[in-house]
Amino acid sequence: MVFQDYALFPHMTIADNIGFGLRERGYPKAQTATRVADLLDLIRLSDVGDRYPAEVSGGQQQRIAVARAVAYPPKVLLMDEPLGALDLKLRETMQIELRRIQQELKITTVYVTHDQTEAMNMSDRIVVMNTGRIEQIGSAEDIYNDPKTRFVADFVGQINLLDAEILGDEGDYLIAQTLGSKVRVPRGGNAVSGKVSIGVRPEHLKIVDSDAGEEHLNIIDGTLSGRTFAGNLTRLFIDVGDDKQVVIEARPQDAPRDIGIGLKIGWRPQNSRVLVE
């Protein structure tokens, strides 16, 4: 198991920390030394074996904790929010490092995290849990693009959730009423009726110049109430009525600047999801 706070033995050198489990199992000294050297190479810290935990960085300590956990090869490696104590930049770097180490060792790893981006970056399969109950299991793409419940959609990534009521169907689509407009949404696997939520990711929304009927877009009206600049994109905050605000992610050059202007928001029907509790 790899802990969030590293839990390295402060009075032992890095090499002794890594070799601790082997010594406890009675491994010969020469075999232990060879295994420790191999693991120091694996975590790219071959020159720190004689140092103590307080003499290396947090990211290095976390790699050392991983090496100690796998020195005696486990059937399953458990990681309990191992990057929670690191700053953002180091956490992003460590995600790549831990993934590399896990792939090289080929050890099944159960990784617990509340960071959705971290989960999507590192996993082959994600399990989304809510109060101890499994809501959905799937790949990062499946979880993000096709959430099965409102909780999963809201928990993983950013999403706009619109209260709606199903009015009927039209071929492969359902017709729903939301914010005074009729919109089309994919039917999905199960028949849906009554009150639902419609989920649309911010990157799937765009500002349109007209009703854009020729593009077969869903259209709702709104008012630009705020904007934030994030370098490669601008987030637009749109008031759409009923005390509801939606977020659009747009390229900076395409984002309007005048707060308070009225505009129309559009999205393709296939880019929305009908969600239930």
Residue pairs with C-beta under 8 A, 6 or more apart in sequence:
1 69
1 77
1 78
1 79
1 80
2 62
2 65
2 66
2 69
2 77
2 78
2 79
2 80
2 82
3 65
3 80
3 82
4 80
4 81
4 82
4 84
4 85
5 85
6 53
6 58
6 61
6 62
6 64
6 65
6 85
7 65
8 17
8 53
8 61
8 64
8 65
8 68
9 16
9 17
9 20
9 53
10 52
10 53
10 54
11 52
12 20
12 52
12 53
13 49
13 50
13 51
13 52
14 40
14 45
14 48
14 49
14 50
14 51
14 52
14 53
14 56
14 64
15 33
15 36
15 40
15 49
15 50
17 53
17 64
17 68
18 36
18 39
18 40
18 64
18 67
18 68
18 71
19 32
19 33
19 35
19 36
19 71
20 68
20 71
21 68
21 71
21 72
22 31
22 32
22 35
22 36
22 71
22 72
23 32
25 72
27 35
35 71
36 49
36 71
37 46
37 49
39 67
39 70
39 71
40 46
40 48
40 49
40 67
42 67
42 101
42 104
42 105
43 63
43 64
43 66
43 67
43 97
43 101
44 63
44 97
45 56
45 60
45 63
45 64
48 55
48 56
48 60
53 61
53 64
56 64
57 90
58 85
58 86
58 90
59 86
59 90
59 93
59 94
59 97
62 82
62 83
62 86
62 94
62 98
63 94
63 97
63 98
63 101
65 82
66 77
66 82
66 98
66 101
69 77
70 77
70 105
70 107
73 105
73 107
74 107
75 107
75 108
76 107
76 108
76 109
76 110
77 102
77 105
77 107
77 108
77 109
77 110
78 109
78 110
78 112
79 98
79 109
79 110
79 111
79 112
80 112
81 112
81 113
81 114
82 98
82 111
83 91
83 94
83 95
83 98
83 113
83 115
83 118
84 113
86 94
91 115
91 118
95 118
95 121
95 122
98 122
99 121
99 122
102 109
111 119
111 122
111 123
113 119
116 155
116 156
116 157
119 126
119 140
119 156
120 126
120 140
120 143
120 144
120 156
121 140
123 139
123 140
124 139
125 137
125 138
125 139
126 137
126 138
126 139
126 140
126 143
126 156
127 134
127 136
127 137
128 134
128 135
128 136
128 137
128 143
128 151
128 152
128 155
128 156
129 135
130 151
130 155
135 148
135 149
135 151
135 152
136 143
136 147
136 148
136 149
136 152
138 146
143 152
143 156
144 156
144 157
146 273
147 153
147 156
147 159
147 199
147 273
147 275
148 275
149 275
149 276
149 277
150 161
150 197
150 199
150 275
150 276
150 277
151 277
153 159
153 161
153 197
153 199
153 273
153 275
154 161
157 201
158 201
158 202
158 247
158 249
159 199
159 200
159 201
159 202
160 199
160 200
160 201
160 202
160 205
160 246
160 247
161 197
161 198
161 199
161 275
162 178
162 179
162 197
162 198
162 199
162 200
162 244
162 246
163 178
163 195
163 197
163 242
163 244
164 176
164 177
164 178
164 183
164 185
164 195
164 196
164 197
164 198
165 176
165 177
165 178
165 194
165 195
165 196
166 174
166 175
166 176
166 192
166 193
166 194
166 195
166 196
166 274
167 175
167 176
167 177
167 182
168 174
168 175
169 175
169 187
170 184
172 186
172 187
173 184
173 185
173 186
173 187
173 269
174 184
174 185
174 186
174 187
174 192
174 274
175 182
175 183
175 184
176 182
176 183
176 184
176 185
176 196
176 198
176 274
177 183
178 198
178 220
179 220
179 221
179 240
179 241
179 242
179 244
180 220
180 221
180 241
181 218
181 219
181 220
181 221
183 198
183 218
183 219
183 220
183 269
183 272
184 218
184 269
185 198
185 218
185 269
185 272
185 273
185 274
186 269
186 270
186 272
186 273
186 274
187 274
188 273
188 274
192 274
192 276
196 274
196 275
196 276
197 274
197 275
197 276
198 272
198 273
198 274
198 275
199 272
199 273
199 275
200 246
200 267
200 271
200 272
200 273
201 271
202 235
202 246
202 247
202 248
202 249
203 249
204 267
204 268
204 271
204 272
205 246
205 247
205 248
205 249
205 265
205 266
205 267
206 248
206 250
206 265
206 266
206 267
207 236
207 248
207 250
207 254
207 256
207 263
207 264
207 265
207 266
208 215
208 217
208 219
208 264
208 265
208 266
209 264
210 264
211 219
211 264
212 219
212 264
212 266
215 266
215 268
216 268
216 269
217 266
217 267
217 268
217 269
218 266
218 267
218 268
218 269
218 272
219 264
219 265
219 266
220 240
220 264
220 265
221 240
221 241
221 262
221 263
221 264
221 265
222 238
222 239
222 240
222 241
222 246
222 262
222 263
222 264
222 265
223 238
223 239
223 260
223 261
223 262
223 263
224 236
224 237
224 238
224 256
224 258
224 259
224 260
224 261
224 263
225 237
225 238
225 239
225 245
225 259
225 260
226 236
226 237
226 259
227 234
227 235
227 236
227 237
227 255
227 257
227 259
228 234
228 235
228 237
229 252
232 251
232 252
233 249
233 250
233 251
233 252
234 249
234 250
234 251
234 252
234 255
235 247
235 248
235 249
235 250
236 247
236 248
236 249
236 250
236 255
236 256
237 245
237 246
237 247
238 245
238 246
238 247
238 248
238 263
238 265
239 245
240 246
240 265
246 265
248 265
256 263
